[in-house]
Amino acid sequence: MQTITATQYSVYFDLEGYETLAELLIPSRYSKIFILVDENTSQYCLPHLLNNLVTEIEIEIIELEVGEIHKNIETCTEVWGALSELGGDRKSVLINLGGGVISDLGGFVACTFKRGIDFINIPTTLLSMVDASIGGKNGVDLGNLKNQIGIIREPKAVIVDTQFLNTLPQNEMRSGLAEMLKHGLIFDNKYWDKFKDLKDLHTDDLNNLIHQSIQIKNTIVCEDLTENGIRKSLNFGHTLGHAIESYFLEKNAKTTLLHGEAIAVGMILESYISKEKNLLTNEEYQEIKYIINDVFEKIEFTPFDIEKIIELLIFDKKNEFGKVKFTLLDGIGKIKINQESDNTLIYNAFKDYSI
């Protein structure tokens, strides 16, 4: 697959990615390599990386526990400590081998250790390939509130090896698919159309879709790195989706949702709001609702759940001047940013979702 060039880095694929990695990781550039993994990627992905990693530089492995619950400052402190104890200096490089948690947290750790060291993202989940590893957003959660602490700084490179997808369970694959569906909805209706029948999807088709998805996100980010305008389009489904994800993280009685599972619900809800604001036809809304529900299982929400989720909206990092801001669809493939919605409309969206 063809290399994708971003603002200050490139996304490399498969064999070319490892060849580029070997060119980057030379002793004259870096003093030590640190690889950040979690328990899963340590077992299933690290051996494959090490078999393809050609370098003379000393390598140290730092392993974290699995899960969004560990994406916090406490974990960062542990990683900063490990980097220091293992001899990390300003010429060290951190390779983030994992999903969205590893990419987000590892990038933030690298940006702040010794006032900033280089980092390279090697995503191992579909979600991190098409979303988390791309675009330079790095950060951690504050309690159960998503991505409240962070910085925008781009990696040295991103290496996408789709062989890692063979290690994933189906729910993790679906989680990544949510972001790919989003890219079609906000940017390219022809790309969206490719997801109307997933039954005939083959490996080569998936690789091409992944490449297109990364290209869409990269195009948007290159135009607006610091999210003052068009990059806000990537927030579609995330205002309510993040609130839902945070609420399910907070409640022990609730099954924790994967990021994509929460965003899938958020996209349906925010599509309903788009329809009610006459930005989306009912036919378009029903199509979106049908396709997303065909991929993801429905989530049950009680009136109490909905009330608490709406209360969480005020903490969304995209808000401005105390106002909750939505990115809504203006037809499939186009968006309107900085839109507002009253609570009644949000309640009605949940009601319609449950039908």
C-alpha positions in Angstrom: 0.0 0.0 0.0 1.2 3.5 -0.9 2.8 5.6 1.8 0.6 8.4 3.2 2.4 11.7 3.9 1.2 13.8 6.8 2.4 17.2 8.1 5.6 16.1 9.8 5.6 12.3 9.4 4.5 9.6 7.1 2.3 6.4 7.5 4.2 3.4 6.1 2.7 0.0 5.4 3.8 -3.6 5.9 7.3 -4.4 4.6 8.1 -0.9 3.7 7.2 0.1 7.2 9.9 -2.2 8.7 12.4 -1.0 6.2 11.8 2.6 7.1 11.9 1.6 10.8 15.4 0.2 10.3 16.5 3.4 8.6 15.2 5.5 11.5 16.6 3.4 14.3 20.3 4.0 14.0 22.8 4.6 16.8 23.7 8.1 15.6 20.1 9.2 16.0 18.9 7.3 19.2 20.6 6.2 22.3 18.0 3.6 23.4 14.7 2.1 22.2 11.8 1.7 24.5 8.8 -0.4 23.4 5.5 0.3 25.3 3.1 -2.7 25.2 0.2 -4.0 27.2 -0.2 -7.6 28.4 -2.0 -8.6 25.1 0.4 -7.0 22.7 3.4 -8.3 24.7 2.1 -11.8 24.1 0.6 -11.6 20.6 2.4 -8.8 18.8 5.8 -8.1 20.3 7.4 -11.3 19.0 6.4 -10.4 15.4 7.8 -6.8 15.8 11.1 -8.0 17.3 11.5 -10.5 14.4 11.2 -7.6 11.9 13.1 -5.0 13.9 16.6 -4.5 12.6 18.7 -2.2 14.8 21.9 -2.2 16.9 20.4 0.0 19.6 19.6 -1.5 23.0 15.9 -2.3 23.5 13.9 -2.1 26.7 10.3 -3.3 27.1 7.7 -1.5 29.3 4.5 -3.5 29.9 1.2 -2.1 31.1 -2.1 -3.7 32.2 -4.8 -3.9 29.6 -7.7 -1.5 29.4 -9.0 2.1 29.2 -9.2 2.1 33.0 -5.4 2.4 33.1 -5.3 5.3 30.7 -4.5 7.9 33.4 -1.8 10.0 35.0 -1.0 7.3 37.5 0.0 5.0 34.7 2.0 7.8 33.1 3.9 8.3 36.3 4.8 4.6 36.3 6.0 4.8 32.7 8.0 8.0 33.3 9.6 6.2 36.3 10.5 3.2 34.2 12.0 5.3 31.5 14.1 7.1 34.0 15.2 3.9 35.9 16.1 2.2 32.6 18.4 5.0 31.5 16.1 6.9 29.2 17.5 10.3 28.0 16.6 13.0 25.5 17.9 10.8 22.7 15.7 7.8 23.5 12.8 6.8 21.3 9.5 5.3 22.4 7.7 2.8 20.2 4.0 2.5 21.0 3.0 -1.1 20.1 -0.7 -1.5 20.8 -4.2 -0.1 20.5 -5.7 3.3 21.2 -4.8 3.3 24.9 -1.1 2.6 24.2 -1.0 5.1 21.3 -2.7 7.9 23.3 -0.9 7.3 26.6 2.5 6.5 25.0 2.4 9.6 22.9 1.6 11.7 25.9 4.4 10.1 27.9 6.9 10.7 25.1 5.9 14.3 24.7 6.5 15.1 28.4 9.5 12.9 29.3 12.7 15.0 29.3 10.5 17.8 27.7 9.9 15.6 24.7 11.4 12.5 23.1 10.6 11.0 19.7 7.9 8.4 19.4 6.7 6.0 16.7 3.3 4.4 16.6 2.8 0.8 15.5 -0.9 0.2 15.9 -2.1 -3.3 16.5 -5.9 -2.8 16.4 -8.2 -1.7 13.6 -9.2 1.3 15.8 -5.7 2.5 16.4 -4.7 2.0 12.7 -7.5 4.2 11.3 -7.8 6.6 14.2 -5.8 6.7 17.4 -2.3 6.5 15.9 -3.0 9.1 13.2 -3.1 12.9 13.7 -0.9 13.7 16.7 -3.5 13.6 19.5 -1.9 12.2 22.7 -3.5 12.2 26.1 -5.1 10.4 29.0 -8.4 10.4 30.9 -9.2 12.3 34.0 -11.0 9.8 36.2 -13.7 8.5 33.8 -13.7 11.6 31.7 -12.3 10.9 28.3 -9.1 12.6 27.0 -9.2 15.6 29.4 -5.4 15.8 29.6 -3.2 15.9 26.5 -1.2 17.5 23.8 -1.1 17.6 20.1 2.3 16.5 18.7 2.9 14.2 15.8 4.9 11.0 15.9 8.1 10.4 14.0 6.4 7.8 11.9 3.4 5.4 11.9 3.9 1.8 10.8 0.8 -0.1 9.8 1.1 -3.9 9.6 -2.3 -5.4 9.0 -1.1 -8.9 10.1 -1.6 -7.7 13.6 -5.4 -7.8 12.9 -5.2 -11.6 12.9 -4.7 -11.4 16.7 -8.0 -9.5 17.4 -11.3 -10.8 18.6 -14.4 -9.8 16.6 -15.6 -7.1 19.0 -12.2 -5.3 18.6 -12.5 -5.4 14.9 -16.1 -4.0 15.1 -14.8 -1.2 17.4 -12.4 0.0 14.7 -15.1 -0.3 12.0 -17.1 2.4 13.8 -14.4 5.0 13.0 -14.2 3.8 9.4 -18.0 4.2 9.0 -17.6 7.7 10.5 -15.1 8.7 7.9 -17.5 7.9 5.2 -20.4 9.7 6.8 -18.4 12.9 7.4 -16.3 13.1 4.3 -17.1 10.7 1.4 -20.5 9.2 0.6 -18.9 6.9 -2.0 -16.7 5.5 0.7 -19.7 5.1 3.0 -21.5 3.1 0.2 -18.8 0.5 0.4 -20.0 -0.5 3.8 -23.6 -1.2 2.8 -22.8 -4.9 2.3 -20.1 -6.2 4.5 -20.8 -9.9 3.9 -18.7 -10.0 0.8 -15.7 -8.2 2.4 -12.4 -9.9 1.8 -8.9 -9.3 3.2 -7.7 -7.2 0.2 -10.9 -5.2 0.4 -10.3 -4.5 4.1 -6.7 -3.4 3.5 -7.9 -1.0 0.8 -10.6 0.4 3.1 -8.1 0.8 5.9 -5.8 2.8 3.6 -8.7 5.0 2.4 -9.8 5.6 6.0 -6.3 6.7 7.1 -6.1 8.9 4.0 -9.4 10.6 4.9 -8.4 11.3 8.5 -5.0 12.5 7.3 -6.5 14.9 4.7 -8.6 16.5 7.4 -5.8 16.7 10.0 -3.3 18.2 7.6 -5.8 21.0 6.9 -6.4 21.7 10.6 -3.9 20.1 13.0 -5.0 22.0 16.1 -8.8 21.5 15.6 -9.9 25.1 15.1 -12.1 24.2 12.1 -12.6 21.2 9.8 -10.8 18.7 12.2 -13.9 19.1 14.4 -15.7 17.0 11.7 -13.9 14.0 13.3 -15.9 14.5 16.4 -19.1 13.3 14.8 -20.6 10.7 17.1 -18.1 11.5 19.8 -19.9 14.1 21.9 -22.6 11.7 23.0 -20.3 8.7 22.3 -17.7 9.8 24.8 -20.3 10.6 27.4 -21.7 7.1 27.0 -18.3 5.5 27.2 -17.4 7.5 30.3 -20.7 6.6 32.0 -20.2 2.8 31.3 -16.7 3.1 32.7 -18.0 4.7 35.8 -20.7 2.2 36.6 -19.6 -1.1 37.9 -23.0 -2.6 37.2 -22.6 -1.8 33.5 -20.5 -3.8 31.0 -17.6 -1.6 29.9 -18.0 -0.6 26.3 -15.2 -0.5 23.7 -14.6 2.9 22.2 -16.1 2.0 18.9 -19.2 0.5 20.5 -20.0 3.7 22.3 -19.2 5.8 19.2 -21.6 3.7 17.1 -24.4 4.6 19.4 -23.3 8.2 19.4 -23.4 8.3 15.6 -27.0 7.1 15.5 -28.0 9.6 18.2 -26.3 12.5 16.5 -27.7 11.4 13.1 -31.1 11.7 14.6 -30.4 15.2 15.9 -29.1 16.0 12.4 -32.4 14.8 10.9 -34.5 16.8 13.4 -32.6 19.9 12.5 -33.4 19.2 8.8 -29.8 18.6 7.9 -30.4 14.9 7.1 -33.3 13.3 5.3 -35.3 10.6 7.2 -34.3 8.2 4.4 -30.6 9.0 5.1 -31.1 8.7 8.8 -32.8 5.3 8.5 -30.0 4.0 6.3 -27.4 5.1 8.8 -29.3 3.6 11.7 -29.9 0.3 9.9 -26.2 -0.2 8.8 -24.7 0.6 12.2 -27.3 -1.5 14.0 -26.5 -4.3 11.6 -22.9 -4.3 12.8 -23.3 -3.4 16.5 -25.5 -4.9 19.2 -28.0 -2.5 20.7 -27.3 -1.0 24.1 -30.0 -0.7 26.7 -30.4 2.7 28.4 -32.7 3.4 31.3 -34.2 6.9 31.9 -31.7 7.3 34.8 -28.8 6.3 32.4 -29.8 8.9 29.9 -30.1 11.6 32.5 -26.6 10.9 33.8 -25.1 10.7 30.3 -26.5 14.1 29.5 -25.0 15.5 32.7 -21.6 14.3 31.5 -21.8 16.3 28.3 -20.7 19.5 30.0 -17.3 17.9 30.6 -16.7 17.2 26.9 -13.4 18.7 25.8 -14.9 20.1 22.6 -17.2 22.5 24.5 -16.7 26.2 24.2 -17.9 28.9 26.6 -19.9 26.4 28.6 -21.9 25.3 25.6 -22.1 21.7 24.4 -20.9 21.5 20.8 -21.9 18.8 18.3 -20.7 18.0 14.8 -23.7 17.1 12.8 -24.2 15.6 9.4 -25.4 17.9 6.6 -26.3 15.0 4.3 -24.1 11.9 4.0 -20.5 12.9 3.3 -20.8 16.5 4.7 -20.9 18.1 8.1 -21.8 21.2 10.1 -19.6 21.9 13.1 -20.3 23.8 16.4 -24.0 22.9 16.5 -26.1 22.9 19.7 -29.0 20.7 20.8 -31.4 21.0 23.7 -31.9 18.1 26.1 -35.4 17.3 24.8 -33.9 16.5 21.4 -31.2 14.3 23.0 -33.8 12.4 25.0 -35.8 11.9 21.8 -32.7 10.6 20.1 -32.2 7.9 22.8 -35.9 7.0 22.5 -35.7 6.6 18.8 -32.5 4.6 19.1 -34.3 2.1 21.3 -37.0 1.4 18.8 
